[in-house]
Each structure stands twice: as C-alpha cells, then as structure tokens.
Amino acid sequence: MESNVSVSPQTVYENLNQLDQVDLTTSAEYREMAQEVLADSHVNCDVREAIADRLNQANQQLTTMTVSKTDSY
C-alpha cells in the first residue's frame, strides 16, 4: 500500500480497535499503517508502545480464528 496521505498515530491506534469490524483487506491496511508508525522514530515512544501493544493483541486474536483452505494471511 503506497499512500501519500499521512495518518496520525491516534487514527492508527483507533483503526486497530476496529479490526474485527472491517474486511480482510482493510484489516491488512490498518496493520501495515501500524507497522509504519512503529518504524517512525519521530513518533512518541509511549504512542508507539500503545500501538505495538494493540497490534500484538490483534495478532493474538487473529491466531485464534478458524482458517479455511481459501484463507491466507
């Protein structure tokens, strides 16, 4: 996903709270945005830690989902 639109870390965090309410493509985009924020050393450390914690929780939930043969991650 290449985008010229900058999304605030707060929006990224809020998006991570909605992963179970969006389709798989949007979920993947939200996760990618979170990774970009985590890699940005200009973002406050506490904010990056909160996003990392939320992303970790979301990834843990993803591992407990039932996967069919046509699903991929």
Sequence and secondary structure as in RCSB ss.txt:
>XXXX:A:sequence
MESNVSVSPQTVYENLNQLDQVDLTTSAEYREMAQEVLADSHVNCDVREAIADRLNQANQQLTTMTVSKTDSY
>XXXX:A:secstr
   S    HHHHHHHHTTGGGS HHHHHHHHHHHHHHHH TTS HHHHHHHHHHHHHHHHHHHTS   TT   
